């Protein structure tokens, strides 16, 4: 017993192939063939158009429309010249019939192809071509070639193949049915093949460029996202070390505090015990949550995390690397929260590293300003000098600096200076953090 699956595609592979071919033809040349698709204005950001005078550049977007209209006028005049022996209204009508498909490419591209076939047939029947150039005469030859080329530019490459095949069948059939010589069939097929090949290559190249551009954008976004995550991971590691150290100190001091007071009240002992328990609990939770950002090969630094007091060593190191750098400190130097000092140090370090990589031979200046309610940092370098080529960069260092500043709710600007150098300016608000730090000192 044979079972038939409902919805399956019956028939032999040959029938299915023929069905697929007809379906492709219907999709490309028949479905919505006369849909309204106006030709959009041309882009004006090309290298040639940008060099045009302002008055001409303002009208440049409509240059393709002018070319189409000019070609339609040329076709109409050619038709009138060939049929000057006809009654003038009849000649004008033939000129309009010849020019109509060319103008239709502006609004209905696929419909213009079918109109070109109809126009060629009408002009041939009206005597537009002689026996040696059937079915395309001089005017219809130019109109048809131009129309099919424009339609190919406005549609997909597969449409170009179908238009060439339909043109071949139309030309051979018209010549055979009329009993004339198909002298114009071979030239137009050859010229169409060359024209459509050029258009197809142009389409393919444009699609490849768009795909590469889209892939490059996706890659850049993913690279920035990965850099951001890596920088956040680094910040989390550093803050983990800083906060874990302070929480450990709090727990130890809370445990030892009752022994420093003779006969402390029970309430005081209970308070210190609670402080120690909360500190140990917070430290455990901190290690559990932030510990996941550590890679397997990560090792906590043995030395304390750097602070602004370590800037002199950093400046000395970059001077040894060949960078001329001057450090200036203004305002009343004071101790800031360790997270702020660590981020400030890293920002200066990254800015000087960027100067070494991207501005060889330039001098740099580092300004640290202790102002009321915050900390200001400014790192500026001059233009690169000498024969050493700057190292290319992707801006990852700037991304890391911005992430650190955003974490501290600060502000940052970075950009080129008028002298050709680069400037990084950062302001980190620490008013609330300084008050908390001062309160902790008083309680201690």
NUGU-451029 format. One record per atom (N, C-alpha, C): residue in one letter; x, y, z. Coordinates in steps of 0.001 Angstrom, whole numbers, plus 500000, padded with zeros to 6 digits. Each point is the difference from the previous one (the first is absolute). Example, Ala and Ser with C-alpha at 12.3 -4.5 7.8 and 13.67 -1.06 7.14 Angstrom:
A513190494310507800A499110501190500000A500900501200500000S499650501050499280S500820501190500060S499230501090500730
***
This chain:
X500856498800500000X499144501200500000X500885501240500000X499720500908499097X500823501212499859X499339501156500714X500789500688500816X499503501172500714X500492501273499325X499145500982499935X500358501297499421X499992501055501097X501084500732500105X500113501048501023X499328501264499509X499086500498500791X499275501221499635X500945501186499992X499929500806498938X500840501194499913X501338499752499356X500362498769499671X501286499720499373X499998500490498578X501158500223499420X500139500476498635X500026498803499056X498905499723499302X499965498813499150X500772500221498718X500187498921499282X500624500082498693X501464499629500032X500567499894498826X501400499624499853X500896501187500295X501304499765500196X500914501138500219X499989501003498866X499779499532498764X499960500925498869X498824500952500106X498854499443500459X498814500852500151X500206501011501119X500605499540501087X500257500928501099X500984501085499594X501008499643499186X500952500991499515X499309501032499115X499151499508499086X499271500926499129X499071500894500795X499373499419501029X499114500797500844X500777501076500733X501212499666500490X500827500989500675X500442501114499071X500310499657498748X500418501014499027X498856500957499699X498808499434499784X498848500856499723X499653500877501196X500169499439501203X499726500791501187X500989501162500122X501274499742499659X500997501064500027X499671501081498982X499582499589498799X499624500973498970X498819500849500467X499025499332500627X498820500730500457X500361500999501094X500893499599500920X500379500901501084X500785501204499509X500858499790499004X500884501083499564X499338500959499020X499165499476499063X499501500841498915X498485500165499958X499250499216500770X498544500067499904X499343500503501278X500441499534501159X499394500410501260X500298501474500280X498935500787500138X500132501448500257X500913500674498983X499829499597498735X500870500554498962X499816501504499838X498777500483500234X499740501425499810X499851500726501339X500669499474501021X499971500660501298X500723501342499928X499504500949500777X500562501355499995X501269500029500836X501137500217499354X501297500047500670X500803501179499451X499777501202500525X500695501176499463X501512499912500219X500729500511499065X501458500006500087X500434501000501062X500732499572501037X500405500938501061X501109500915499500X500156501157500634X501093500912499621X501361499341500224X500959500427499233X501352499458500095X500695500537501239X500858499177500595X500791500449501142X501033501024499548X500276500940500888X500932501085499659X501256499988500860X500311498845500603X501192499928500837X501177499360499277X499902499854498696X501090499413499236X501162500961499833X501174499483499641X501177500885499877X499879501015498880X499306499658498904X499863500940498888X498944501052500278X498860499571500540X498905500943500242X500396501033501047X500801499594501003X500394500945501041X500850501143499474X500655499796498853X500856501041499424X499228500982499115X498724499743499738X499213500882499152X499658501288500741X499754501086499270X499555501239500660X498686499780500743X499755500857500981X498834499813500864X498701500022499205X499897500903499010X498768500086499216X499721498735499210X501041499449499396X499822498773499218X499806498801500923X500726499989501142X499886498870500917X498592499881500583X499293501125500131X498640499945500530X499048499289499046X500297500062498702X499150499337499004X500538498643499568X501169499625500490X500614498740499588X499172498763500341X499229499970501108X499224498787500298X499039499590498894X499601500948499147X499036499692498949X500664499846498633X501304499775500008X500711499774498745X499506498739499283X499768498845500688X499466498833499278X498652500283499346X499145500766500661X498700500327499414X500182500824498732X500975500922500026X500252500821498813X500545499155498858X500853499025500310X500542499124498943X498879499193499356X499099499467500806X498880499221499453X499117500887499133X499684501195500490X499154500901499217X500685500411498697X501317500258500052X500721500350498787X500027498868498992X500169498766500477X499987498854499090X498623499820499372X498939500201500794X498645499891499450X499774501044498909X500494501224500233X499862501048498975X500780499632498744X501205499451500162X500803499583498849X499300498912499199X499406499026500700X499276498922499316X498804500556499236X499261500936500631X498838500580499327X500405500776498752X501074500789500087X500458500760498835X500498499080498892X500680498916500377X500468499039498989X498814499365499284X498971499651500744X498807499414499391X499340500985499050X499911501273500396X499423501009499106X500841500171498744X501333499931500112X500847500132498830X499846498844499029X499840498786500548X499835498835499131X498648500032499295X498961500537500668X498637499994499451X499540501405499630X500903500806499433X499615501346499603X499037500032498830X499850498842499339X499091499924498865X498564499749500439X499795499669501275X498665499709500496X499260501278500339X498711499826500202X499167501094500470X500519500430501372X500242501287500232X500642500445501257X499386499438501267X498665499999500162X499465499387501232X500379498526500148X500040499259498881X500383498590500080X501474499862500384X500845500875499455X501418499947500349X500216500335501484X499243501004500481X500102500338501420X499553498837500880X498952499303499549X499531498852500773X501058498907500049X500667499733498866X501064498991499999X501172500436500885X500319501293500004X501064500489500870X499656499811501476X498743500249500363X499573499793501384X500041498529500374X499589499135499049X500043498556500262X501442499533500220X500937500539499222X501400499595500139X500613500514501304X499603501219500425X500607500604501197X499337499556501297X498773499485499925X499266499652501217X500722498968500864X500524498887499445X500700499037500867X501212500594500709X500697500918499335X501167500627500634X499568500804501219X498928500757499882X499513500790501129X499419499115501098X499441498860499622X499418499112501006X501043499420500944X501256499978499577X501040499475500904X500136500837501265X499498501228499973X500082500865501179X499011499595501089X498889499353499625X498937499718500967X499610498525500057X500056499296498879X499580498591499958X501025499206499191X501107499617500625X501118499423499234X499659498708499277X499406499013500684X499700498732499332X498927500202498942X499011500829500288X498987500310498995X500601500669498782X501072500783500190X500648500647498862X500585498968499040X500459498857500518X500543498955499118X498911499462499076X498826499692500569X498905499502499160X499510501084499053X500009501243500442X499617501095499115X500990500147498855X501287499745500257X500999500068498932X499755498920498956X499622498793500438X499657498946499040X498795500406499154X498983500544500681X498808500425499259X500319501146499054X500828500946500458X500370501120499146X500783499527498783X500930499055500202X500767499469498870X499076499350498983X499025499223500480X499047499340499084X499183501028499241X499529501043500720X499169501010499334X500793500750498942X501229500388500338X500818500734499026X500378499121498814X500222498713500260X500335499099498901X498818499836499056X498796499828500566X498805499849499164X499721501282499228X500273501154500630X499753501273499326X501048500322498951X501028499150499881X501005500219498974X501216500730500485X500264499918501364X501167500693500532X501292499355499551X499967498694499696X501216499315499570X499850499473498597X501077499880499306X499939499404498672X500285498511500109X500066499312498882X500179498548500032X501316499570500577X501025500812500005X501308499585500474X500182500227501492X499116500781500610X500168500287501420X498762499621500801X499245499051499518X498788499583500697X500372499234501271X499286500152501129X498863500917500215X500410501343500591X501308500237500203X500417501257500624X500508500975498954X499362501164499968X500491501082499172X500982500865500778X500462501090499411X500990500843500687X499503500531501345X498787500559500029X499479500578501242X499667498921501024X499315498952499566X499620498944500944X501222499241500520X501063499925499180X501223499329500441X500600500741501202X500138501340499868X500567500803501090X499087499972501216X498686500143499759X499050500035501118X500005498679500753X500015498893499258X499941498696500658X501286499724500784X501139500278499412X501275499758500667X500108500839501269X499629501268499919X500082500869501170X499004499560501077X498781499674499593X498974499620500969X500398498750500771X500442498957499293X500356498754500667X501203500220500933X500931500832499593X501160500269500851X499585500706501295X499136500999499900X499536500712501195X499187499075500898X499147499171499388X499211499059500791X500920499029500735X501047499541499336X500955499097500658X500694500680501169X500277501288499882X500648500727501098X499067500162501199X498696499964499756X499025500213501073X499415498701500541X500419498862499473X499473498718500457X501162499077500358X499672498728500233X501011499021500413X500696499382498788X501184499414500183X500705499379498864X499195498906499320X499174499252500756X499214498938499373X498995500566499002X499496501207500277X499082500648499067X500701500305498689X501275500371500052X500760500287498781X500081498765499112X500245498850500596X500067498768499217X498683499680499313X498897500173500717X498696499733499391X499702500997498889X500357501276500169X499745500987498948X500795499676498747X501233499554500157X500795499644498821X499395498792499294X499549499011500757X499407498808499394X498699500343499290X499152500810500606X498746500408499358X500287500816498746X501017500846500036X500374500779498812X500426499094498852X500783498963500313X500429499066498963X498805499275499386X499092499498500824X498822499304499488X499109500933499197X499853501234500482X499180500974499286X500596500331498634X501312500263499962X500618500374498733X499950498889498972X500327498774500429X499980498874499053X498577499717499537X499058500019500946X498610499718499623X499460501058499060X500277501280500272X499511501065499132X500584499886498602X501272499653499894X500628499874498688X499433498814499226X499775498876500700X499473498819499324X498562500219499552X499170500587500896X498598500209499662X499826501009498870X500861501023499972X499891501020498955X500687499590498718X500777498937500039X500687499548498799X501119500911499569X500502500830500902X501068500921499646X501346499514500502X501008500788499720X501350499684500450X500199500546501409X500491499163500921X500213500419501394X501348500695500138X500214501021499188X501284500673500003X500275500801501253X498941500469500690X500206500806501203X499943499176501277X499706498710499888X499878499171501203X501367499739500630X500965499581499172X501325499669500530X500692501213500604X499995501175499336X500655501153500627X499387500396501346X498671500011500070X499401500433501261X500202498963501095X500012498708499634X500273498975501008X501430500118500533X500937500300499090X501389500136500427X500182501228500896X499449501146499559X500140501210500798X499280499878501342X498840499346499995X499294499785501247X500799499101500943X500628498958499438X500801499101500825X501143500757500671X500680500856499233X501095500779500578X499471500968501061X498912500701499667X499428500966500930X499519499337501287X499266498900499858X499472499320501184X501113499364500826X501072499553499333X501134499447500740X500660501078500862X500169501194499431X500592501105500758X499109500375501187X498698500058499760X499073500346501080X500014498924501083X500042498724499597X500016498912500977X501263500038500850X501139500259499357X501251500121500756X499914501162500981X499391501087499561X499831501157500888X499114499642501190X498904499297499728X499120499569501085X500754499098500986X500721499029499454X500716499050500847X501042500702500863X500717500929499387X501024500728500755X499378500856501096X498878500653499686X499347500837501010X499487499155501154X499399498842499678X499516499127501069X501150499495500863X501131499680499332X501155499543500776X500529501113500908X500052501232499485X500456501115500821X499060500240501177X498694499914499747X499036500185501087X500131498906501049X500224498773499524X500157498896500953X501267500164500824X501088500400499333X501252500220500733X499850501150500990X499321501078499564X499797501135500895X499144499613501201X498928499235499741X499157499563501115X500763499092500951X500819499103499424X500778499104500844X501034500773500812X500589501033499359X500977500815500727X499336500747501157X498766500496499773X499289500680501080X499688499041501144X499558498785499627X499698499015501040X501259499636500773X501109499824499251X501262499670500657X500453501112500925X499845501250499557X500397501129500843X499153500070501271X498688499755499846X499123500026501178X500371498882500966X500244498806499452X500380498883500865X501354500244500662X500918500610499262X501314500295500578X499880501016501125X499186501042499776X499802500985501064X499320499372501212X499035499137499738X499305499346501112X500954499092500774X500837499268499270X500963499132500670X501008500814500797X500447501120499419X500930500861500728X499361500559501259X498715500393499874X499298500526501158X499880498953501096X499665498776499621X499876498937500994X501348499688500645X501061499995499176X501322499736500560X500405501102500979X499687501246499649X500355501097500889X499188499927501281X498722499659499890X499187499857501203X500512498860500874X500452498932499348X500570498896500766X501250500441500747X500855500781499319X501213500494500655X499655500904501179X499023500896499794X499593500893501091X499444499203501160X499177498994499688X499413499188501071X501084499261500781X501008499500499303X501103499321500694X500713500968500946X500302501196499488X500730500951500827X499166500442501202X498719500275499758X499150500412501109X499807498860500997X499977498785499490X499896498857500902X501183499975500954X501194500211499453X501193499988500859X499967501152501000X499581501202499510X499975501166500880X498969499826501109X498768499665499631X498928499898500987X500245498833500940X500492498877499475X500270498855500863X501054500353501053X501000500773499604X501021500410500961X499380500849501111X499192500973499633X499411500880501004X499020499247500892X499220499109499422X499052499250500819X500735499086500972X501119499447499587X500800499174500911X500532500834501156X500456501219499683X500496500891501049X498881500343500972X498805500270499481X498860500316500869X499699498838500930X499991498779499463X499701498836500822X501048499799501093X501269500168499650X501069499815500984X499936501069501076X499802501267499584X499935501078500989X498782499857500904X498878499540499445X498811499811500830X500204498890501018X500764498976499616X500266498901500926X500982500427501092X500965500854499651X501029500391500973X499595501194500850X498989500757499564X499641501228500711X499606499769501454X499192498980500340X499628499835501424X501176499762500923X501085499417499482X501170499710500845X500847501241500252X499716501082499263X500756501238500221X499335500910501049X498842499616500444X499270500794500992X499878499173501271X500337500632501132X499926499296501276X498547499908500450X499596498776500285X498638499722500448X498959500658499084X499983499625498715X499013500608499096X498585499555500356X499008500853499792X498617499605500239X499588498856499074X499037499242500445X499531498890499171X499378500514498689X499339501159500092X499404500550498776X501078500299498963X501163500522500475X501091500302499070X500568498724499401X500173498977500846X500504498728499468X499024499408498983X498701500099500326X499004499478499059X500024500779498690X500191501317500080X500044500817498783X501197499633499130X501172499849500654X501186499612499226X499842498596499421X499371499101500762X499771498653499477X499096500038498773X498963500850500079X499096500131498840X500731500582498802X500846501015500255X500774500586498903X500885498948499354X500657499195500826X500884498970499456X499205498976499198X498862499561500549X499197499016499267X499524500554498660X499541501253500001X499549500607498743X501155500162499016X501165500360500505X501159500157499119X500402498663499393X500024498941500829X500358498680499487X498960499516498999X498701500235500315X498948499590499069X500102500760498675X500239501307500089X500136500796498776X501219499568499199X501100499686500691X501208499548499316X499758498670499298X499294499100500677X499693498706499385X499124500177498765X498971500838500111X499111500239498861X500743500691498860X500878500932500382X500777500703498980X500878499032499226X500667499120500723X500856499028499322X499188499032499149X498813499671500471X499171499066499227X499503500629498701X499593501290500069X499435500654498825X501082500471499040X500979500733500530X501027500558499124X501086498994499654X500091498914500751X501025499010499696X499801499315498668X498760500041499465X499745499318498729X500673500700498835X500398501265500173X500623500707498887X501476499677499878X500535499282500937X501415499642499914X500180498831499049X500951500124499104X500336498864499159X500810498992500809X500126498799499448X500676498940500732X501462500322500258X500614500757499093X501424500297500154X500237501368500647X498933500607500515X500175501320500612X500556499846501409X500945500847500298X500585500017501340X499908501409500555X499529500096501216X499900501309500633X501390500594500179X500135501293499787X501330500616500130X500484499952501439X501308499762500148X500601499990501338X500087501412500572X500346500963499146X500136501386500456X498631500665500043X499863501059500798X498735500728500017X499685500596498634X498709500201499747X499605500614498731X500558501415499931X500408500468498802X500618501325499893X499008501121500294X500515501115500447X499210501189500289X500658501200499329X499430501175500226X500587501204499419X501389500277500538X500310499477501166X501347500166500530X501036499246499176X499531499054499185X500917499207499170X500243500623498642X499438501186499760X500150500613498677X501446500339499674X500790500355501016X501403500326499733X500733498809499400X499732498810500513X500622498808499425X499525499743498589X498713500233499741X499466499816498648X500643500975499029X500109501272500411X500626501003499132X501456499648499728X500707499508501015X501395499605499797X500115498854499009X499078499064500055X500043498863499075X499792500448498558X499022500865499764X499760500425498621X501113500905499508X500656500712500882X501147500797499573X501125499092499538X500193498899500705X501019499044499572X499656499390498645X498699499922499684X499578499460498701X500159501015498879X500400501241500330X500255500994498970X498963501089499896X499025500039500888X498963501025499940X500354501164500916X499979501193499448X500220501201500796X498682500383500654X499945499935501312X498743500239500705X500259500844501240X499088500924500249X500064500854501173X498718499812500819X500161499911501309X498857499809500897X499796501245500838X498733500426500091X499648501173500794X498856499636500933X500152500345501273X498968499742500996X499566501330500580X498706500265499970X499460501234500552X498952499668501052X499784500932500906X499019499804501057X500611499333501212X499184499848501017X500443499377501251X499976498489499850X501188499407499989X500096498554499856X499415499325501232X499116499069499807X499346499306501098X499723498565499585X499752499193500985X499711498596499743X498566499863499496X499845499258498920X498689499748499413X499648498528500164X498754499643499811X499655498573500055X500886499189499065X500370498800500414X500988499236499249X499512499640498612X498675499759499872X499477499713498660X500170501168499063X499834501238500504X500183501189499179X501469500160499622X500893499829500961X501425500150499710X500489498934499030X499484498779500153X500403498930499090X499537500301498578X498734500418499828X499497500315498667X500740501188499401X500283501022500818X500742501154499498X501388499593499516X500660499150500761X501327499520499602X499910499250498671X499002499106499864X499857499219498767X499696500903498806X499226501053500206X499678500916498905X501261500705499510X500803500512500923X501255500650499606X500923498991499321X500067498791500536X500858498968499417X499587499694498561X498699499845499760X499534499678498648X500223501172499053X499776501237500483X500209501170499142X501462500132499588X500925499773500928X501421500071499645X500403498845499085X499417498829500204X500285498875499107X499523500305498583X498828500629499871X499509500391498678X500936501008499349X500557500900500800X500943500970499448X501240499307499463X500500499028500732X501171499255499530X499717499279498696X498784499428499881X499675499206498809X499649500862498797X499192501035500230X499414500721498877X500647501355499707X500853500488500896X500652501289499766X501479499911500340X500757499175499274X501434499879500302X500723501322499777X500875500305500932X500777501236499904X499317501215500591X498726499879500407X499281501139500546X500255500122501493X499770501191500525X500088500247501437X498599499950500599X499929499611501271X498706499856500667X500020500737501318X498824500419500414X499848500660501286X498880499364500791X500244499774501288X499014499404500900X499661501021501070X498725500336500119X499547500947501013X499002499303500917X500277500016501291X499102499437501014X499556501145500891X498684500231500036X499463501147500733X499070499510501101X500398500293501240X499134499722501151X499107501214500201X498750499888499594X499079501122500095X498909499662500999X499229501017500361X498931499807500959X498926499093499399X499808498875500629X498955499088499540X500409499037498925X501275499942499652X500356499064498953X501476499996499681X500333499211499006X501375499845499527X500015500208498499X500866500881499551X500146500254498580X501286499410499464X499930499393498824X501167499401499346X500019500480498551X501151500397499543X500154500433498613X501333499501499478X499942499242498940X501206499488499346X499948500453498547X500980500781499583X500021500538498649X501379499773499402X500030499655498726X501274499806499296X499966500759498697X501206500286499477X500107500687498727X499896499054498827X500215500549498814X499943499193498780X501238499120499902X499880498824499377X501167499124499850X501064500647499126X501251499757500336X501129500550499253X500973498875499672X500907500299499111X501022499016499647X499532499066498897X500813498986499736X499737499066498910X499265498745500451X499737499877501287X499327498805500494X498512500097499698X499461498956499369X498590499992499634X499157499649501225X498924500772500250X499146499677501157X499394498610499864X499810499345501133X499377498681500002X498496500144499857X499361499223499117X498542500103499859X499308499491501253X498847500549500265X499239499581501172X498521499967499701X499262499255500829X498560499847499805X499191500760501033X500644500806500852X499265500768500984X499588499230501229X500624498837500246X499622499211501169X500402500692501293X501132500708499995X500420500691501208X499018501086500394X499497500739499028X499002501031500276X498739499361500575X499599498844499453X498820499301500518X500187499624501458X501186499499500340X500261499639501388X499964501203500927X500582501128499560X499971501199500830X498566500486500211X499217499996498948X498610500435500135X499228499096500963X500285498721499968X499306499083500894X500355500290501456X501260500283500265X500400500326501372X499355501303500464X499982501002499132X499397501279500369X498502499839500227X499326499221499131X498566499786500168X499707499271501306X500868499071500397X499796499270501248X500019500954501189X500814501056499909X500114500970501091X499089501198499802X499087499916499010X499042501070499719X500704501307499666X501126499899499297X500741501188499613X499722500397498567X500798500915499493X499875500504498638X501352499909499307X499970499742498718X501250499843499256X499819500511498585X501010500698499516X500067500418498603X501341499566499440X499989499586498751X501234499564499335X499905500379498537X501058500590499483X499991500387498603X501292500680499604X500107500263498711X501216500627499474X500009501501500309X501190500516500180X500167501427500255X500250500746498698X499928501315500080X500226500809498800X501424499869499482X500945499650500883X501405499852499581X500302498632499417X499018499123499912X500236498671499442X500281498932501028X499950500362501281X500214499012501046X498693499381500470X500013499541501243X498817499340500562X499876500379501472X498763500162500458X499753500420501373X498942499109500634X500261499593501226X499038499248500806X499773500793501272X498748500389500243X499648500777501186X498922499250500770X500206499836501308X499107499218500846X499712500779501272X498748499946500431X499635500523501311X499234498920500752X500464499683501212X499388498957500823X499457500655501265X498687499988500192X499447500572501240X500251499061501171X500522500570501098X500305499177501180X499525500677501270X499074500932499881X499559500745501185X499375499069501016X499022499180499589X499350499091500931X500950498953500525X500909499540499164X500953498975500424X501001500571500999X500407501271499799X500925500609500954X499334500172501355X498714500378499992X499297500162501272X499912498677500735X499713498924499269X499937498682500627X501363499598500552X501054500321499236X501352499661500448X500357500781501264X499627501303500059X500295500808501164X499221499499501220X498744499594499776X499187499460501095X500630498720500556X500477499143499085X500628498748500448X501265500295500822X500753501035499594X501202500342500766X499643500493501391X498944500832500095X499609500518501301X499534498881500923X499235499040499431X499532498886500818X501150499105500432X501032499911499150X501139499170500375X500808500660501114
***
